[in-house]
Amino acid sequence: MPQIKQSVKELLKQIPITKPPVSVERIAEHLGLDVRYAPFEGDLSGALVRTDKEAYIGVNSFHHSNRQRFTIAHEIAHYVLHKGLRVHIDKEFWVNWRDEELSKAVKWQEIEANKYAAELLMPTDFVVHDINKLKRLDKQAMQLLAKRYKVSPQAMQITLGNLGLVIPE
């Protein structure tokens, strides 16, 4: 995890992004990735498509904007961390699919991409800075943080838990 935090910190510094919400679209553009929204059927969240000439992220336009942001961050993670990870679909391009099965994160690449995506959307340094400005950390504060970072309350709660902070019920 320290390598992921450092990698994200360096990426945010290059762009630069210094406060939430982190613009995943700006990061994708910085990396040369085009983000394309389309109405995917079923539970497909997104895909990273690599051709010989381009790479782009496909995002399910039916999903909530917070979910779309996570999908973009997740596919950025695959692009940055897993350059050789390709599922061959056609002679002309390869696709890394993201669907409900992969969202369960049973493969190490998916676990790593989820951790990277969470760090990208909720950088530890940003979250710690915001928490230090709070008078108290309760459920309402956690929900305000989730809105500030444009993530789900569940995602923020997991991040806070990973930082060793527990939200009282």
C-alpha positions in Angstrom: 0.0 0.0 0.0 2.8 2.5 0.6 3.8 2.2 -3.1 0.2 3.0 -4.1 0.1 6.0 -1.9 3.4 7.3 -3.2 2.4 6.6 -6.9 -0.9 8.5 -6.4 0.9 11.4 -4.5 3.4 11.8 -7.4 0.6 11.7 -10.0 -1.5 14.3 -8.2 1.6 16.5 -7.9 2.3 16.3 -11.7 -1.1 17.6 -12.7 -1.4 19.4 -10.0 -4.4 18.5 -7.9 -4.1 19.8 -4.4 -7.6 19.4 -2.9 -10.8 17.3 -3.2 -12.7 16.3 -5.2 -10.0 14.8 -7.3 -10.8 15.2 -11.0 -10.4 11.7 -12.4 -11.2 13.1 -15.9 -8.2 15.5 -15.6 -6.0 12.6 -14.5 -7.2 10.4 -17.4 -6.5 13.3 -19.9 -3.0 13.8 -18.4 -2.3 10.1 -19.0 -3.6 10.3 -22.6 -6.7 8.4 -21.8 -10.0 9.4 -23.4 -13.1 8.8 -21.1 -16.1 7.7 -23.1 -19.6 7.3 -21.5 -22.0 4.7 -22.9 -25.1 2.9 -21.7 -23.8 -0.6 -20.9 -26.3 -3.3 -20.3 -26.3 -5.4 -17.1 -23.8 -4.8 -14.3 -20.8 -3.8 -16.5 -19.3 -0.7 -14.9 -16.5 0.0 -17.3 -13.6 -1.1 -19.4 -10.1 -0.1 -20.3 -9.5 -0.4 -24.0 -6.0 -0.5 -25.5 -5.4 -0.4 -29.2 -2.1 0.1 -31.0 -3.0 3.8 -31.4 -5.0 4.8 -28.3 -6.2 3.8 -24.9 -9.5 4.8 -23.5 -11.9 4.2 -20.6 -15.5 3.2 -21.2 -17.9 4.1 -18.4 -21.5 3.0 -17.9 -23.5 6.1 -18.3 -26.4 4.5 -16.4 -24.5 4.4 -13.1 -24.5 7.1 -10.4 -21.8 9.8 -10.8 -19.9 8.6 -7.7 -19.8 5.0 -9.2 -18.6 6.4 -12.5 -15.8 8.3 -10.7 -14.7 5.1 -9.0 -14.8 3.2 -12.3 -12.6 5.8 -14.0 -10.2 5.7 -11.1 -10.2 1.9 -11.1 -9.4 1.8 -14.9 -6.7 4.5 -14.4 -5.2 2.1 -11.8 -5.1 -0.8 -14.3 -3.6 1.5 -16.9 -0.8 2.7 -14.5 -0.2 -0.6 -12.6 -1.0 -3.4 -15.0 0.4 -2.5 -18.4 0.5 -6.1 -19.5 -3.0 -7.0 -18.2 -5.1 -7.5 -21.3 -8.0 -9.7 -22.2 -7.8 -10.3 -25.9 -11.2 -9.7 -27.5 -10.3 -8.9 -31.1 -7.1 -8.7 -33.2 -7.4 -4.9 -33.1 -7.8 -4.3 -29.4 -7.7 -5.6 -25.9 -10.1 -4.9 -23.1 -9.9 -5.0 -19.3 -13.6 -5.5 -18.3 -15.0 -4.3 -15.0 -18.2 -6.0 -14.0 -20.0 -7.2 -10.8 -17.8 -10.4 -10.7 -14.6 -8.4 -10.8 -15.9 -5.9 -8.4 -15.7 -8.6 -5.7 -12.0 -8.2 -6.0 -10.9 -11.8 -5.9 -8.0 -11.4 -8.2 -4.9 -9.6 -6.9 -5.0 -7.1 -9.8 -8.6 -6.1 -8.9 -7.7 -5.8 -5.2 -4.7 -3.6 -6.2 -6.8 -1.5 -8.6 -9.5 -1.0 -6.0 -6.9 0.2 -3.5 -5.3 2.5 -6.0 -8.8 3.9 -7.0 -9.7 4.6 -3.4 -6.4 6.4 -2.8 -6.8 8.4 -6.0 -10.4 9.5 -5.0 -9.6 9.9 -1.3 -5.8 10.6 -1.0 -4.7 9.9 2.6 -3.0 13.2 3.0 -6.2 15.1 1.9 -8.4 13.1 4.2 -6.1 13.4 7.2 -5.9 17.2 6.6 -9.7 17.4 6.4 -10.2 15.2 9.5 -7.8 17.4 11.5 -10.0 20.4 10.8 -13.1 18.7 12.2 -14.3 19.2 15.8 -15.5 15.6 15.9 -15.8 12.7 13.6 -19.3 11.3 13.6 -21.7 9.9 11.0 -22.7 13.4 9.8 -19.1 14.5 9.4 -18.4 11.3 7.5 -21.3 12.0 5.1 -20.0 15.6 4.6 -16.6 14.2 3.8 -18.1 11.8 1.3 -19.9 14.7 -0.4 -16.7 16.7 -0.5 -14.8 13.9 -2.1 -17.7 12.8 -4.4 -17.7 9.3 -3.1 -20.3 7.1 -1.5 -20.6 7.2 2.3 -19.6 3.5 2.3 -16.4 4.3 0.5 -15.5 7.1 2.9 -16.3 4.8 5.9 -14.0 2.2 4.5 -11.2 4.8 4.0 -11.7 6.1 7.5 -11.6 2.6 8.9 -8.4 1.9 7.0 -7.0 5.0 8.8 -8.0 3.5 12.1 -10.9 5.8 12.7 -14.3 4.4 13.7 -17.5 6.3 13.2 -19.9 5.9 16.2 -23.4 4.8 15.2 
